[in-house]
Amino acid sequence: MSQLCSINKCTRVSRGLCDCCQQNICLQHLNEHNALLISQLNPLTDDINALGYRLQTFSIQKTNHNGREKLEQWRQDCYKKIDYLFEQKCQELDHTVNEQVSKQREELDRIHLKITELINAQEATRQDIDLLRSTLHQLQENMNEIEQTCFTINTRPLLIDDTFILIKKTPEHELDLSTLSPVDRTIHRPEGSFRSFTGNDRHLLIHQHPNLCLLDREMNVVKQTFWLYDLGNVGVQHADQIACVDNLILTQNKINIYLNTYAYWQIIDILNELENDVRIRLIFLLQKC
């Protein structure tokens, strides 16, 4: 005996297994189910077209804008460091020659003054003339050496490591702390230590109650001095610069120093006298909260 259609109240004979509902149904219901499936293709086509348009109008430059800005800032910072070292060495080179020239000029002025005095006095001895000639000859020899001065400049190639810049996709407006590198150093700070600090390529300046401490790259205290001032109440004198300070993340009573991470800080400048009457320019970075 033939099997009836599985659709409720349908008395027609089933003609096959429907791929959609996995039931044995009649030819009419098979056609209806097939038409229902076909009707769902048009919305899918619309969705595909919409995605295609979004892909066509997608701007890589706009998406990568912030990332490119950070890379450009890194490049400019590197250029500044190179330019600073270049200018420093140029000044050192000029200073070496200027020092010799200044000594030569002082001696020449002295001899010229001596000759002028002898001429004005209309009186000179053979010893005066011999001494002047000897001194002038020595100055000529010195000038020859100055004019022929040459320097040996030993330079080393600037090695750029690809790991200086690490790129990893993270959700927008979200900082994934699990992507941070392992802790490189940990500084334990006493209660009462202020959060303000600053650093450069060689040193880190922090407040470890009750002292202001200068640390080297190994986090050893190089120098410290007793500090009476409340860094939390320091007046802002220069807040129009934003510094990108890498490798520093604050916790409650210690600073965990990570590699290849960035935090934004506001720069303020203060001047104060430390021990030995040495005037040092301190740049404190206050965390933007």
Residue frames relative to the residue before (quaternion, step in Angstrom):
aa qw qx qy qz dx dy dz
M 1.0000 0.0000 0.0000 0.0000 0.00 0.00 0.00
S 0.4906 -0.6828 0.4620 0.2824 3.61 -0.93 0.95
Q 0.4426 -0.6902 0.5122 0.2556 3.56 -1.13 0.77
L 0.4235 -0.7105 0.5041 0.2483 3.57 -0.96 0.88
C 0.6440 -0.5026 0.4137 0.4019 3.56 -1.34 0.35
S 0.4688 -0.7129 0.4582 0.2490 3.56 -0.96 0.92
I 0.5211 0.6291 -0.4251 0.3898 3.59 1.22 -0.24
N 0.5568 -0.6440 0.4190 0.3158 3.57 -0.89 0.98
K 0.8508 0.1219 -0.1545 0.4873 3.54 -1.02 1.04
C 0.5377 0.5855 -0.4350 0.4229 3.62 1.21 0.18
T 0.2231 -0.8116 0.5331 0.0856 3.60 -0.74 1.13
R 0.4901 0.6702 -0.4359 0.3474 3.57 1.27 0.07
V 0.5707 -0.5969 0.4539 0.3345 3.49 -1.28 0.52
S 0.4798 -0.6644 0.4881 0.3003 3.59 -0.96 0.85
R 0.2220 -0.8009 0.5479 0.0948 3.55 -1.02 0.84
G 0.8155 -0.1197 0.0736 0.5614 3.59 1.22 -0.13
L 0.5659 -0.5870 0.4662 0.3433 3.53 -1.39 0.22
C 0.3491 -0.7494 0.5290 0.1917 3.56 -0.68 1.13
D 0.4288 -0.7142 0.4989 0.2391 3.57 -0.82 1.03
C 0.6428 0.5493 -0.3141 0.4318 3.56 1.19 -0.56
C 0.8258 0.2009 -0.0811 0.5208 3.57 0.70 -1.07
Q 0.3741 -0.7609 0.4584 0.2665 3.59 1.33 -0.04
Q 0.5378 0.5703 -0.4260 0.4517 3.55 1.03 0.91
N 0.4698 -0.6362 0.5265 0.3119 3.55 -1.27 0.49
I 0.0783 0.8160 -0.5616 0.1124 3.56 -0.47 1.21
C 0.6284 -0.5574 0.4037 0.3626 3.51 -1.35 0.32
L 0.7094 -0.4695 0.3201 0.4169 3.52 -1.35 0.23
Q 0.6424 0.5356 -0.3304 0.4374 3.60 0.95 -0.82
H 0.7005 0.4460 -0.2764 0.4838 3.57 0.90 -0.87
L 0.5679 0.5643 -0.3837 0.4603 3.57 1.17 -0.50
N 0.6637 0.5008 -0.2944 0.4712 3.56 0.97 -0.89
E 0.6441 0.5231 -0.3196 0.4575 3.58 1.02 -0.83
H 0.6676 0.4909 -0.3020 0.4712 3.57 0.94 -0.87
N 0.6339 0.5287 -0.3263 0.4606 3.56 1.03 -0.76
A 0.6501 0.5116 -0.3099 0.4686 3.57 1.00 -0.88
L 0.6259 0.5418 -0.3326 0.4517 3.58 1.08 -0.76
L 0.6491 0.5059 -0.3129 0.4742 3.57 1.02 -0.80
I 0.6512 0.5229 -0.3125 0.4526 3.56 0.95 -0.93
S 0.6464 0.5455 -0.3205 0.4265 3.59 1.01 -0.82
Q 0.6488 0.5281 -0.3189 0.4455 3.57 1.18 -0.48
L 0.5321 0.6409 -0.4044 0.3775 3.59 1.26 -0.16
N 0.6248 0.5754 -0.3449 0.3995 3.60 1.00 -0.79
P 0.6625 0.4744 -0.3288 0.4774 3.66 0.86 -0.80
L 0.6233 0.5327 -0.3453 0.4567 3.59 1.05 -0.71
T 0.6272 0.5319 -0.3248 0.4671 3.55 1.07 -0.78
D 0.6389 0.5213 -0.3206 0.4661 3.57 1.02 -0.82
D 0.6530 0.5117 -0.3134 0.4621 3.58 0.98 -0.86
I 0.6394 0.5228 -0.3197 0.4644 3.57 1.01 -0.83
N 0.6545 0.5093 -0.3113 0.4641 3.58 0.96 -0.87
A 0.6425 0.5228 -0.3223 0.4583 3.58 1.02 -0.83
L 0.6618 0.4922 -0.3048 0.4763 3.58 0.97 -0.86
G 0.6244 0.5442 -0.3320 0.4513 3.56 1.07 -0.76
Y 0.6497 0.5087 -0.3123 0.4707 3.58 1.02 -0.82
R 0.6443 0.5156 -0.3226 0.4637 3.57 0.99 -0.85
L 0.6540 0.5058 -0.3095 0.4698 3.57 1.03 -0.81
Q 0.6504 0.5294 -0.3099 0.4480 3.55 1.05 -0.83
T 0.7515 0.3767 -0.2010 0.5029 3.57 1.00 -0.83
F 0.4212 0.7178 -0.4636 0.3041 3.60 1.27 0.02
S 0.2069 -0.7893 0.5712 0.0889 3.58 -0.88 0.99
I 0.3367 -0.7429 0.5467 0.1891 3.56 -0.54 1.19
Q 0.6345 0.5493 -0.3328 0.4299 3.57 1.02 -0.84
K 0.6664 0.4996 -0.3068 0.4606 3.58 0.97 -0.85
T 0.6635 0.5097 -0.3039 0.4556 3.57 0.96 -0.87
N 0.7556 0.3858 -0.1973 0.4913 3.56 0.98 -0.86
H 0.3349 0.7911 -0.4720 0.1979 3.58 1.30 0.07
N 0.6985 0.4678 -0.2819 0.4624 3.59 0.77 -1.01
G 0.6484 0.5224 -0.3145 0.4558 3.56 1.00 -0.85
R 0.6618 0.4973 -0.3030 0.4721 3.57 0.98 -0.85
E 0.6105 0.5473 -0.3519 0.4515 3.58 1.08 -0.69
K 0.6584 0.4987 -0.3094 0.4712 3.59 0.97 -0.84
L 0.6468 0.5084 -0.3197 0.4702 3.58 1.00 -0.82
E 0.6491 0.5118 -0.3148 0.4666 3.57 1.00 -0.84
Q 0.6357 0.5228 -0.3260 0.4651 3.58 1.02 -0.80
W 0.6307 0.5239 -0.3233 0.4724 3.57 1.04 -0.82
R 0.6559 0.5130 -0.3129 0.4568 3.57 0.94 -0.88
Q 0.6667 0.4994 -0.3044 0.4621 3.58 0.92 -0.91
D 0.6283 0.5304 -0.3333 0.4613 3.59 1.03 -0.76
C 0.6475 0.5073 -0.3126 0.4751 3.58 1.02 -0.82
Y 0.6289 0.5307 -0.3314 0.4615 3.58 1.00 -0.83
K 0.6514 0.5259 -0.3181 0.4448 3.57 0.96 -0.89
K 0.6541 0.5093 -0.3170 0.4607 3.57 0.99 -0.82
I 0.6456 0.5054 -0.3154 0.4778 3.57 1.02 -0.81
D 0.6645 0.5044 -0.3039 0.4601 3.59 0.92 -0.93
Y 0.6374 0.5314 -0.3301 0.4499 3.57 1.00 -0.82
L 0.6697 0.4848 -0.2981 0.4771 3.58 0.91 -0.91
F 0.6243 0.5457 -0.3297 0.4514 3.57 1.03 -0.83
E 0.6846 0.4756 -0.2859 0.4726 3.59 0.84 -0.98
Q 0.6255 0.5495 -0.3324 0.4429 3.56 1.02 -0.80
K 0.7018 0.4557 -0.2666 0.4783 3.58 0.90 -0.92
C 0.6066 0.5384 -0.3554 0.4647 3.60 1.10 -0.61
Q 0.6512 0.5024 -0.3090 0.4776 3.56 1.00 -0.82
E 0.6290 0.5302 -0.3277 0.4646 3.55 1.05 -0.77
L 0.6437 0.5183 -0.3071 0.4719 3.57 1.03 -0.85
D 0.6758 0.4891 -0.2892 0.4696 3.58 0.90 -0.95
H 0.6379 0.5475 -0.3317 0.4281 3.56 0.97 -0.83
T 0.6288 0.5489 -0.3357 0.4366 3.57 1.00 -0.81
V 0.6976 0.4443 -0.2696 0.4932 3.58 0.93 -0.90
N 0.6488 0.5363 -0.3252 0.4309 3.59 0.91 -0.89
E 0.6103 0.5585 -0.3469 0.4419 3.55 1.08 -0.71
Q 0.6665 0.4861 -0.2957 0.4817 3.58 0.99 -0.86
V 0.6590 0.5146 -0.3074 0.4543 3.56 0.96 -0.91
S 0.6417 0.5318 -0.3267 0.4457 3.59 0.98 -0.82
K 0.6497 0.5044 -0.3151 0.4734 3.58 0.95 -0.84
Q 0.6469 0.5181 -0.3118 0.4646 3.57 0.99 -0.85
R 0.6666 0.5015 -0.3040 0.4600 3.58 0.95 -0.87
E 0.6386 0.5262 -0.3284 0.4554 3.59 0.98 -0.81
E 0.6768 0.4849 -0.2926 0.4702 3.58 0.92 -0.88
L 0.6410 0.5211 -0.3202 0.4637 3.57 1.04 -0.79
D 0.6441 0.5100 -0.3198 0.4719 3.59 0.99 -0.82
R 0.6352 0.5345 -0.3295 0.4497 3.57 1.03 -0.77
I 0.6662 0.4896 -0.2969 0.4778 3.58 0.94 -0.89
H 0.6418 0.5269 -0.3243 0.4531 3.57 0.97 -0.85
L 0.6485 0.5105 -0.3139 0.4694 3.57 1.01 -0.83
K 0.6372 0.5347 -0.3219 0.4522 3.59 1.02 -0.81
I 0.6586 0.4982 -0.3072 0.4728 3.58 0.93 -0.89
T 0.6399 0.5291 -0.3270 0.4513 3.58 0.97 -0.86
E 0.6467 0.5194 -0.3156 0.4609 3.58 0.98 -0.84
L 0.6652 0.4994 -0.3033 0.4648 3.60 0.96 -0.84
I 0.6434 0.5136 -0.3225 0.4671 3.57 1.04 -0.80
N 0.6672 0.5006 -0.3046 0.4599 3.58 0.92 -0.91
A 0.7005 0.4534 -0.2667 0.4823 3.57 1.05 -0.77
Q 0.2600 -0.7884 0.5097 0.2257 3.58 1.29 -0.35
E 0.6340 0.4793 -0.3385 0.5038 3.52 1.02 0.88
A 0.1916 0.7667 -0.5913 0.1606 3.58 -0.79 1.06
T 0.3074 -0.7406 0.5706 0.1776 3.55 -1.09 0.71
R 0.6586 -0.4821 0.3887 0.4275 3.54 -1.29 0.27
Q 0.6276 0.5427 -0.3315 0.4491 3.59 1.02 -0.75
D 0.6234 0.5323 -0.3358 0.4639 3.60 1.06 -0.77
I 0.6747 0.5006 -0.2961 0.4545 3.57 0.89 -0.98
D 0.6630 0.5065 -0.3089 0.4565 3.59 0.91 -0.89
L 0.6589 0.5085 -0.3093 0.4600 3.57 0.99 -0.85
L 0.6455 0.5139 -0.3179 0.4670 3.58 1.01 -0.83
R 0.6590 0.5055 -0.3130 0.4607 3.58 0.93 -0.88
S 0.6541 0.5154 -0.3114 0.4577 3.57 0.96 -0.87
T 0.6672 0.4955 -0.2985 0.4693 3.56 0.96 -0.91
L 0.6573 0.5126 -0.3098 0.4575 3.57 0.96 -0.88
H 0.6282 0.5306 -0.3317 0.4625 3.56 1.03 -0.78
Q 0.6543 0.5067 -0.3109 0.4674 3.57 0.98 -0.84
L 0.6354 0.5217 -0.3263 0.4666 3.59 1.05 -0.76
Q 0.6303 0.5259 -0.3295 0.4664 3.58 1.06 -0.75
E 0.6412 0.5119 -0.3170 0.4756 3.56 1.03 -0.80
N 0.6477 0.5185 -0.3140 0.4616 3.56 0.99 -0.85
M 0.6523 0.5186 -0.3147 0.4544 3.55 1.01 -0.84
N 0.6120 0.5423 -0.3449 0.4609 3.56 1.06 -0.72
E 0.6556 0.5101 -0.3075 0.4642 3.56 1.00 -0.84
I 0.6439 0.5228 -0.3235 0.4555 3.56 1.00 -0.83
E 0.6800 0.4982 -0.2891 0.4537 3.57 0.91 -0.95
Q 0.7349 0.3888 -0.2226 0.5092 3.57 1.12 -0.60
T 0.3385 0.7643 -0.4881 0.2511 3.55 1.27 0.27
C 0.0445 0.7695 -0.6364 0.0288 3.55 -1.00 0.84
F 0.2551 -0.7752 0.5654 0.1194 3.54 -1.15 0.66
T 0.3157 -0.6965 0.6060 0.2191 3.51 -1.20 0.59
I 0.1166 -0.8006 0.5872 0.0260 3.56 -0.55 1.19
N 0.1135 -0.7961 0.5934 0.0340 3.55 -0.49 1.20
T 0.0175 0.8019 -0.5949 0.0535 3.56 -0.62 1.12
R 0.2481 -0.7415 0.6020 0.1617 3.52 -1.24 0.49
P 0.5603 -0.6025 0.4325 0.3687 3.60 -1.02 0.69
L 0.4216 -0.6770 0.5425 0.2637 3.55 -1.12 0.74
L 0.2054 -0.8100 0.5423 0.0868 3.54 -0.36 1.27
I 0.1340 -0.7865 0.6014 0.0410 3.56 -0.72 1.12
D 0.2189 -0.7793 0.5798 0.0926 3.55 -0.67 1.16
D 0.5118 -0.6664 0.4519 0.2995 3.56 -0.88 0.96
T 0.6426 0.5344 -0.3276 0.4407 3.58 1.14 -0.55
F 0.4242 0.6837 -0.4823 0.3464 3.61 1.24 0.08
I 0.7697 0.1875 -0.1087 0.6005 3.57 1.17 -0.59
L 0.0461 -0.7892 0.6123 -0.0121 3.56 -0.70 1.12
I 0.1302 -0.7965 0.5891 0.0387 3.56 -0.82 1.03
K 0.1292 0.7754 -0.6061 0.1212 3.54 -0.77 1.08
K 0.4619 -0.6964 0.4808 0.2655 3.55 -0.90 0.95
T 0.0181 0.7737 -0.6325 0.0312 3.55 -0.96 0.96
P 0.5972 -0.5617 0.4156 0.3938 3.61 -1.11 0.54
E 0.5854 -0.5980 0.4206 0.3505 3.55 -1.11 0.75
H 0.8479 0.1105 -0.1282 0.5025 3.55 -1.10 0.89
E 0.6551 0.4720 -0.3335 0.4866 3.59 1.09 0.55
L 0.2071 -0.7653 0.5992 0.1116 3.56 -0.90 0.95
D 0.2051 -0.7887 0.5725 0.0904 3.55 -0.52 1.21
L 0.2685 -0.8080 0.5054 0.1401 3.58 -0.16 1.29
S 0.5732 0.6039 -0.3856 0.3976 3.58 1.19 -0.41
T 0.6394 0.5349 -0.3268 0.4453 3.58 1.23 -0.38
L 0.4939 0.6652 -0.4359 0.3515 3.59 1.24 -0.13
S 0.5311 -0.6109 0.4813 0.3364 3.52 -1.16 0.62
P 0.6479 -0.5038 0.3747 0.4314 3.60 -1.20 0.34
V 0.6232 -0.5451 0.4063 0.3867 3.56 -1.20 0.56
D 0.3140 -0.7666 0.5345 0.1677 3.57 -0.81 1.03
R 0.7776 -0.0676 0.0656 0.6217 3.58 0.99 -0.86
T 0.1637 -0.7643 0.6125 0.1177 3.57 -1.21 0.50
I 0.1549 -0.7833 0.5985 0.0648 3.55 -0.84 1.03
H 0.2247 -0.7655 0.5895 0.1264 3.58 -0.64 1.09
R 0.1254 -0.8225 0.5546 0.0116 3.55 -0.71 1.13
P 0.4796 -0.6797 0.4719 0.2919 3.62 -0.90 0.89
E 0.6103 -0.5145 0.4443 0.4067 3.55 -1.27 0.36
G 0.7457 0.3695 -0.2854 0.4753 3.56 -1.01 0.82
S 0.5091 0.6272 -0.4322 0.4008 3.59 1.27 -0.03
F 0.4123 -0.7169 0.5073 0.2423 3.57 -0.96 0.88
R 0.5358 -0.6670 0.4303 0.2879 3.54 -1.15 0.68
S 0.5438 0.6316 -0.4075 0.3731 3.61 1.16 -0.39
F 0.1549 0.7763 -0.5998 0.1169 3.56 -1.01 0.79
T 0.1142 -0.7775 0.6124 0.0858 3.56 -1.28 0.21
G 0.0240 -0.8119 0.5833 0.0077 3.57 -1.21 0.31
N 0.1517 -0.7450 0.6339 0.1420 3.52 -1.35 0.18
D 0.7852 -0.3278 0.2183 0.4778 3.58 -1.21 -0.37
R 0.7734 0.3752 -0.1755 0.4798 3.59 1.13 -0.55
H 0.8313 0.1477 -0.0284 0.5350 3.57 0.95 -0.82
L 0.2119 -0.7244 0.6398 0.1451 3.50 -1.37 0.39
L 0.1651 -0.7880 0.5888 0.0714 3.56 -0.83 1.03
I 0.1015 0.8019 -0.5777 0.1134 3.59 -0.56 1.15
H 0.4134 -0.6687 0.5523 0.2775 3.53 -1.33 0.27
Q 0.0004 -0.7586 0.6505 -0.0368 3.55 -0.76 1.15
H 0.4344 -0.7596 0.4167 0.2464 3.51 -0.07 1.37
P 0.6219 -0.2896 -0.7276 -0.0015 1.55 -1.60 1.95
N 0.5640 0.6409 -0.3541 0.3818 3.61 1.23 0.30
L 0.3486 -0.6504 0.6241 0.2569 3.50 -1.38 0.39
C 0.0944 -0.8504 0.5173 -0.0168 3.59 -0.45 1.23
L 0.2270 -0.7340 0.6275 0.1263 3.52 -1.14 0.81
L 0.1094 -0.8195 0.5623 0.0147 3.58 -0.59 1.20
D 0.3976 -0.6915 0.5409 0.2668 3.57 -1.16 0.60
R 0.7568 -0.4003 0.2620 0.4454 3.57 -1.30 -0.08
E 0.6772 0.4559 -0.2849 0.5023 3.57 1.23 -0.42
M 0.4941 -0.6904 0.3886 0.3580 3.56 1.37 0.24
N 0.4140 0.6656 -0.4989 0.3697 3.56 1.13 0.72
V 0.4789 -0.6649 0.4886 0.2998 3.59 -1.02 0.77
V 0.2248 -0.7881 0.5643 0.0996 3.57 -0.58 1.21
K 0.7877 -0.0729 0.1020 0.6032 3.54 1.02 -0.87
Q 0.0269 0.7977 -0.6024 0.0094 3.57 -1.09 0.62
T 0.0567 -0.7876 0.6131 0.0227 3.52 -1.20 0.58
F 0.5611 -0.6036 0.4445 0.3511 3.56 -1.10 0.67
W 0.1445 -0.8141 0.5621 0.0207 3.58 -0.82 1.05
L 0.2240 -0.8207 0.5196 0.0800 3.54 -0.64 1.21
Y 0.6658 0.5658 -0.2947 0.3869 3.56 1.16 -0.54
D 0.4392 -0.6752 0.5334 0.2583 3.53 -1.20 0.67
L 0.3179 -0.7777 0.5107 0.1825 3.58 -0.32 1.24
G 0.6061 0.5786 -0.3600 0.4102 3.57 1.12 -0.53
N 0.7410 0.3788 -0.2161 0.5106 3.58 1.22 -0.44
V 0.3547 0.7393 -0.4998 0.2790 3.59 1.24 0.31
G 0.4360 -0.7099 0.4868 0.2627 3.57 -0.86 0.94
V 0.4304 -0.6864 0.5208 0.2690 3.56 -1.03 0.78
Q 0.1275 -0.8119 0.5680 0.0433 3.54 -0.64 1.15
H 0.8053 0.0749 -0.0107 0.5880 3.56 1.12 -0.56
A 0.1215 0.8375 -0.5169 0.1290 3.56 0.01 1.28
D 0.4947 0.6852 -0.4238 0.3259 3.59 1.15 0.37
Q 0.6467 0.4730 -0.3349 0.4959 3.59 1.24 0.17
I 0.1777 -0.7500 0.6267 0.1151 3.53 -1.11 0.69
A 0.1691 -0.7996 0.5718 0.0713 3.57 -0.70 1.07
C 0.2715 -0.7241 0.6077 0.1806 3.53 -1.06 0.76
V 0.0497 -0.8257 0.5609 -0.0320 3.55 -0.21 1.31
D 0.1975 -0.8101 0.5399 0.1147 3.56 -0.47 1.13
N 0.8225 0.3433 -0.2388 0.3855 3.47 -1.44 0.35
L 0.6814 0.4780 -0.3122 0.4580 3.63 1.10 0.31
I 0.1045 0.7678 -0.6266 0.0833 3.57 -0.78 1.03
L 0.3124 -0.7860 0.5101 0.1559 3.57 -0.71 1.09
T 0.0655 -0.7259 0.6776 0.0984 3.53 -1.24 0.59
Q 0.7967 -0.3732 0.1703 0.4438 3.58 -1.25 0.08
N 0.8399 0.0545 0.0056 0.5400 3.59 0.65 -1.05
K 0.7502 0.2714 -0.2074 0.5661 3.58 1.16 0.36
I 0.3446 -0.7062 0.5747 0.2287 3.54 -1.27 0.35
N 0.1810 -0.7535 0.6218 0.1131 3.57 -0.70 1.06
I 0.1920 -0.7953 0.5693 0.0814 3.56 -0.72 1.07
Y 0.0988 -0.8053 0.5845 0.0103 3.55 -0.57 1.20
L 0.4204 -0.6785 0.5387 0.2697 3.52 -1.29 0.33
N 0.8594 0.1651 -0.1149 0.4701 3.53 -1.24 0.65
T 0.5731 0.5198 -0.4303 0.4650 3.59 0.92 0.85
Y 0.2496 -0.7948 0.5438 0.1018 3.53 -1.15 0.59
A 0.0180 -0.7596 0.6499 0.0176 3.54 -1.15 0.67
Y 0.3610 -0.7434 0.5239 0.2063 3.54 -1.02 0.74
W 0.0542 -0.8082 0.5857 -0.0273 3.52 -0.94 0.94
Q 0.3940 -0.6809 0.5633 0.2525 3.53 -1.27 0.48
I 0.3232 -0.7597 0.5344 0.1811 3.55 -0.88 0.94
I 0.0426 0.7455 -0.6649 -0.0188 3.55 -1.09 0.72
D 0.2910 -0.7645 0.5557 0.1487 3.55 -1.09 0.72
I 0.0703 0.7682 -0.6361 0.0156 3.58 -1.04 0.76
L 0.2407 -0.7454 0.6038 0.1476 3.54 -1.20 0.56
N 0.1384 0.7829 -0.5990 0.0950 3.55 -0.92 0.83
E 0.4603 -0.6708 0.5097 0.2797 3.55 -1.24 0.49
L 0.1716 -0.7628 0.6167 0.0916 3.53 -0.91 0.97
E 0.7715 -0.3507 0.2358 0.4756 3.57 -1.29 -0.11
N 0.7944 0.2712 -0.2587 0.4780 3.53 -1.32 0.55
D 0.5108 -0.6852 0.3967 0.3349 3.58 1.21 0.53
V 0.3868 0.7004 -0.5023 0.3279 3.58 1.11 0.63
R 0.2680 -0.7710 0.5577 0.1509 3.57 -0.70 1.04
I 0.0381 -0.8211 0.5675 -0.0481 3.54 -0.54 1.21
R 0.3526 -0.7221 0.5573 0.2090 3.55 -0.98 0.84
L 0.1271 -0.8070 0.5761 0.0285 3.54 -0.57 1.18
I 0.1115 -0.7744 0.6206 0.0520 3.56 -0.86 0.97
F 0.1096 -0.8140 0.5695 0.0321 3.55 -0.38 1.21
L 0.2468 -0.7634 0.5849 0.1197 3.53 -1.05 0.85
L 0.1452 -0.7996 0.5796 0.0598 3.55 -0.60 1.13
Q 0.4588 -0.7025 0.4716 0.2712 3.56 -0.78 1.02
K 0.3747 -0.7007 0.5623 0.2290 3.53 -0.99 0.88
C 0.1387 -0.8069 0.5720 0.0496 3.58 -0.60 1.12
